Amino acid sequence: MGGRMGLRIGVLGAGSFASSFIPLFKAHPLVEEVCIAEVMPQRRAEQAQRFGVQRTYASLDDLCESDVDAVAIFTQRWLHGPQAVQALRARKHVYCAVPAAITLDEVAALVAAVEQTGCIYMSGETSYYYPVTLYCRERWRRGDFGRFVYAEAEYLHDMSHGFYDAYQHSGGEDWKRTASFPPMLYATHSTSMVLSVTGARLTHVSCMGYVDREDDGVFQARASLWGNDLSNETALFRTSDGGMCRVNEFRRVGLSGGASVRMSLYGTRGSFEEQTNARVWNTLSVKEQQDVRELLECRGVPVPEAERSRLPVPLQEDFFKGISAVHDAARLPVTFAGLPNGHYGSHQFLVCDFVEAVISGQQPTNNVWDAARYCVPGIVAHDSATRGGQLLEVPDFGNG
């Protein structure tokens, strides 16, 4: 950074998701400049004008050769691992949307790049900051759960809820080839909710898959980049603390209302259960049962209706949720007041924690070793599903 007081951050990928983060990076008092790198010239120009960005680049290569201090990656999910490694090798700190990687080799390369360069890497895992996760993490810290017994976490997101639009927007005429992305390769929203509470890891897995039966041309092995015909996958994991964990990743599911990402966690002394429109704390005494829906409800309308209409892809309502009573809003920069805070209050905390980690040189939450703990179980789970549910060991990439 030389003698500069603030960071220069290059945003890679200028699609709808990046649009939610560019204003936050620009508003952070420790950020001096935000640049955009986007391969599509029209989108690059439009987004630069929209957000008042002065410098733009046509590729990650150009961005890595520039003087930016950090790269924030918002590209298609199967590109994240190699792109993050390239940026790290160019001595750029990296913030990356999930998943961190989609193969074990990519995870190994990512961890090695962080260890060898000393650069900061942070996974943009929104579930870490969800009210449910924050609530359970605090009760776990106080010992209210007792010993861990079992958890279930799931991402229930039907293709019709925005995925068709998103894949067509990013994939063009060949969008069905990548819309078949194996669900378990995107299990990080689910796994992070459990693991960031207990601090354990997932050690073994048996996973079963649902062979898709719809006629829309998605999830057909012959047309899929990954040869994938599984639209729904269910995995049962052994945890390192002796418990069990079930994860559902469904892309064909008749469900609406409530959170699409949710968790229930059971201990020997206390339990938390979340279902559609229900969040309950429970213990061995019925008198201690608590309905915590109000406490965990996100409030506020952070994105005006006029601004929503500018987004190129329709997004789910929960994307625009505000903030809850369990969020520590006091630690956010005052310059974030009134700005969008999507995915159940997570966006502003993600940006804040990444910027502060780079400035301080201290490892952030959701660092590269956390990211590996979140995404590796899903990678192995999908492998298990292709083998008819064979029990497989989940490798450990360490704690840094």
Secondary structure as UniProt FT lines:
FT   TURN            2..3
FT   STRAND          7..12
FT   HELIX           16..19
FT   TURN            20..21
FT   HELIX           22..27
FT   TURN            29..30
FT   STRAND          31..37
FT   HELIX           41..51
FT   STRAND          56..57
FT   HELIX           60..65
FT   STRAND          70..73
FT   HELIX           77..79
FT   HELIX           80..89
FT   TURN            90..91
FT   STRAND          93..97
FT   HELIX           104..117
FT   STRAND          121..124
FT   HELIX           126..129
FT   HELIX           131..141
FT   TURN            142..145
FT   STRAND          148..156
FT   TURN            159..162
FT   HELIX           163..171
FT   HELIX           172..174
FT   HELIX           176..179
FT   HELIX           183..186
FT   HELIX           188..198
FT   STRAND          202..211
FT   TURN            221..223
FT   TURN            225..226
FT   STRAND          230..239
FT   TURN            240..241
FT   STRAND          244..250
FT   STRAND          261..267
FT   STRAND          270..275
FT   TURN            276..277
FT   STRAND          278..283
FT   HELIX           286..288
FT   STRAND          290..291
FT   HELIX           293..296
FT   HELIX           305..308
FT   TURN            309..310
FT   HELIX           317..320
FT   TURN            325..326
FT   HELIX           329..331
FT   HELIX           334..336
FT   TURN            337..338
FT   HELIX           342..345
FT   HELIX           347..360
FT   TURN            365..366
FT   HELIX           368..386
FT   TURN            387..388
FT   STRAND          392..393
//
